[in-house]
Amino acid sequence: RSQTSLGRVGTTQESEIPNWMQRVLSIRSAGDTELTIVVHASNLHWARGEFWEKPRLGIESTLRKKHHGKHLFGTFVSGLLFFMFIYHVILYGQRRDETNTLLFGLICLTVAVRQVTTDGSLRSYLPETVITFEVMARLEYLTIPVSMIILTMYFRSFTKSQRFNTLQRCMLIANA
């Protein structure tokens, strides 16, 4: 009999600890031909609580490699984007009149933050608390309007067209 938990199931918001993690669980068979999976879930902190993917059964080492590879790739991408952010901030420091360099660096940063908050690699190192869940969820959803605003400003830095000013204002209003 195997048991695991992600967060804590609760009957009230105070007793529940939400979590978005994915986990590979090892199930040892005692020669049984039947497998019963029981999932206890509560959803008192989020509007759309659901399974992101269907549960998979397979060879443990294969599932762990796939899971680890996914996190490793996400960590690599977010690290690369973070270094691109640093590089472009340094470039902007040397050429203050080229704001597009700074804006591109900020786009890299917002995409890196989104990658870190959505792929779960950082969550595995953070404590399972309501505050952690809420901070990560807010950061994830905050990256969408922020990246749209920065992306609009980035494209605006290449043109002086009056029509683009109108588009930029509309984007700023829509994402504010």
C-alpha positions in Angstrom: 0.0 0.0 0.0 1.5 3.3 -1.1 0.5 6.8 0.0 1.7 10.2 -1.0 0.4 13.7 -0.6 0.7 17.0 -2.4 -0.3 19.8 -0.1 -3.1 18.9 2.3 -6.7 18.1 1.7 -9.1 20.2 3.8 -12.7 21.0 4.5 -12.0 24.7 5.0 -9.5 27.2 3.5 -7.6 27.3 6.7 -7.2 23.5 6.9 -6.2 23.1 3.2 -2.8 23.6 1.8 -2.9 23.8 -2.0 -0.2 22.5 -4.3 0.3 22.3 -8.1 3.2 19.8 -8.0 3.5 16.7 -10.1 5.0 13.7 -8.5 6.2 10.2 -9.6 4.9 7.6 -7.1 6.3 4.2 -6.9 3.7 1.5 -6.4 5.0 -1.9 -5.3 2.8 -4.8 -6.4 2.3 -7.7 -4.0 1.4 -10.0 -6.9 -2.1 -8.4 -7.2 -3.7 -8.2 -10.6 -5.8 -5.3 -9.6 -4.8 -1.7 -8.8 -7.1 0.8 -7.1 -6.1 4.4 -7.0 -8.0 6.7 -4.6 -7.5 10.4 -4.9 -8.7 12.8 -2.1 -8.8 16.4 -3.4 -10.1 19.7 -2.2 -10.2 22.9 -4.0 -10.8 25.9 -1.7 -8.1 28.2 -3.0 -8.4 28.1 -6.7 -11.2 28.4 -9.2 -10.1 25.7 -11.5 -8.8 22.8 -9.5 -8.3 19.8 -11.7 -5.8 17.2 -12.9 -3.5 18.8 -15.5 -2.7 15.4 -17.0 -4.2 12.0 -16.7 -2.3 9.7 -14.3 0.2 7.5 -16.1 1.2 4.0 -15.3 4.6 2.7 -16.4 8.0 1.7 -15.4 9.2 3.8 -12.6 12.7 4.6 -14.0 11.2 5.7 -17.3 8.6 7.9 -15.7 11.2 9.5 -13.4 13.6 10.2 -16.3 10.8 11.9 -18.2 9.7 13.9 -15.2 13.3 14.9 -14.3 14.1 15.7 -18.0 11.1 18.0 -18.2 12.3 19.9 -15.1 15.9 20.0 -16.2 14.9 21.4 -19.6 12.6 24.1 -17.9 15.5 25.0 -15.5 17.9 25.3 -18.4 15.5 27.5 -20.4 14.7 29.8 -17.4 18.4 30.0 -16.6 19.3 30.9 -20.2 16.6 33.6 -20.2 17.8 35.0 -16.9 21.4 35.3 -18.2 20.0 37.0 -21.4 18.2 39.5 -19.0 21.5 40.2 -17.2 23.4 40.6 -20.5 20.8 43.1 -21.9 20.8 45.1 -18.6 24.6 45.4 -18.8 24.3 46.4 -22.5 21.7 49.0 -21.5 24.0 50.3 -18.8 26.7 50.9 -21.5 24.3 52.5 -24.0 21.5 54.3 -22.1 19.9 55.7 -25.3 19.0 52.2 -26.5 15.9 51.4 -24.4 15.0 48.5 -26.7 17.9 46.6 -25.2 16.5 47.1 -21.7 13.0 46.2 -22.8 14.2 43.0 -24.5 16.0 42.0 -21.3 12.8 42.6 -19.3 10.9 40.4 -21.8 13.5 37.7 -21.1 13.0 38.2 -17.4 9.2 37.9 -17.5 9.4 34.8 -19.6 12.0 33.3 -17.3 9.7 34.0 -14.3 6.8 32.4 -16.1 8.8 29.4 -16.9 10.0 29.0 -13.3 6.4 29.4 -11.9 4.8 27.0 -14.4 7.2 24.1 -14.8 7.3 23.2 -11.1 11.0 22.9 -10.8 11.2 25.7 -8.2 8.2 24.6 -6.3 9.9 21.3 -5.4 12.4 23.3 -3.3 9.8 25.6 -1.6 7.7 24.7 1.5 4.1 23.5 1.0 2.3 26.5 2.4 -0.7 28.6 1.3 1.6 31.6 1.0 4.0 29.8 -1.4 1.0 28.6 -3.5 -0.5 32.1 -3.7 2.8 33.9 -4.5 3.6 31.4 -7.2 0.1 31.6 -8.7 0.1 35.4 -8.7 3.6 35.6 -10.2 2.5 33.2 -12.9 -0.6 35.2 -13.9 1.1 38.5 -13.4 3.7 37.7 -16.1 1.0 37.7 -18.8 0.0 41.4 -18.7 3.5 42.5 -17.7 5.0 40.8 -20.7 2.4 42.2 -23.1 3.0 45.7 -21.8 6.8 45.3 -22.1 6.4 43.7 -25.5 4.3 46.6 -26.8 6.8 49.1 -25.4 9.6 47.1 -27.1 8.0 47.3 -30.5 7.2 50.9 -29.9 10.9 51.6 -29.4 11.5 50.8 -33.1 8.9 53.1 -34.6 7.7 56.6 -34.1 4.4 56.1 -35.9 1.4 57.8 -34.4 -0.8 54.7 -35.1 1.5 52.7 -32.9 1.0 55.2 -30.0 -2.7 54.4 -30.2 -2.0 50.7 -30.2 0.4 51.0 -27.2 -2.2 53.0 -25.2 -4.9 50.4 -26.0 -2.5 47.6 -24.9 -1.6 49.4 -21.7 -5.2 50.0 -20.8 -6.2 46.4 -21.6 -3.4 45.0 -19.5 -3.5 47.4 -16.6 
